[in-house]
Amino acid sequence: MVKVNEYYTRIGNNYLFSEVARRVREYKAAHPGERVISLGIGDVTREIAPVVIEAIQAATREMASPDTMRGYPPEAGYDFLVEAILEHDFLARGVRLSADEVFVSDGAKSDTGNIGDILGEDNRVAITDPAYPVYVDTNVMAGRRVELLPCLPGDGFFPPFPARPADVIYLCYPNNPTGTTLTREQLKTWVDYAIEHRSLILFDAAYEAFISEPDVPHSIYEVEGARQVAIEFRSFSKTAGFTGLRCAYTIVPKELMATTSTGETLSLNALWRRHQATKFNGTAYIIQRGAAAIYTLEGQRQIRAVIDYYMQNARIIKQGLERLGLTVYGGINAPYLWVKTPGDLTSWEFFDRLLTEARVVGTPGSGFGKAGEGFFRFTAFGKREETLEAIERVKDLF
């Protein structure tokens, strides 16, 4: 008889965003004449940059000729995209990486979830709380021991060090869901911790393009010593609106080493390359051409305009909620706003009240972890007119 992986029974049946979608569907079915505005799931609403569309169209036409069509892509990405990533995302910030340390993929969610495949089940894992649910769920699925590090307002949302030395540490900055950041010095304390304890930091930098303050690092590799201890994940989903196109990349420095149960030392870069060669067939050529287009001068101008649009939405939400007397974090270096729920309302109670009385959707903080209870996440990825209307509805409610 077939046996299941019983660790899956420990994560519950409902993924956070699936539960949000279910409740919204049920409300709409019961109230067919009412329009619901979503500031919840962080999906983009602005059109794809024209330079990206043009590049994808040109690449698609190449596929119509036997002389220029492409088949299976390289599992780690085409040179034209890898070289653009190295030059613009890292070398421009003083970070030198080599092409064989870059792995282009179909999304940071895939990579942050799949990276555990090359890590032993007996690793002790530390994850900030609240956190993107994928970090916790994928480790529970693998049977690993997870320690949650509560990030609280009184500490400026700076995560405490683990009670016991951790082998693997998840950090996401700018943070999803709180929208908060670490300064360069704060991030250095984590790099120093990892060096001292021979830990591995899994650093999710999916929202680095939204950073506006000078002392907030865009990459963990801006911190001395990070190449010895950190893997970094990047995404084009929010940077360039690729949520429906799917393209991202992961950096695995060649200095990164880990040991087997017998003490043999192995390269994580080599293991991840082997993993991708086995389980991944590469990101489509036409999509990679579109991603490379954002690194042109015109591409940078176009995606910057979209990022500025979303960050103006963030300012609208932040200022509107603060005028109501609500406590709001984030929204400065990230497209997320972390709001203290009013009174003694729980996260889901606040969700239900906003949905049923204001017809506005956000995301309950408790869905991101125990430390998220009593908080609520709004995203700035909506349309401008809907964002303005949503804040007016919330004002009317309170």
Summary of the structure (lengths in Angstrom):
residues: 398
radius of gyration: 21.3
end to end distance: 56.7
largest distance: 66.1
contacts: 1317
relative contact order: 0.17
helix: 45%
strand: 15%
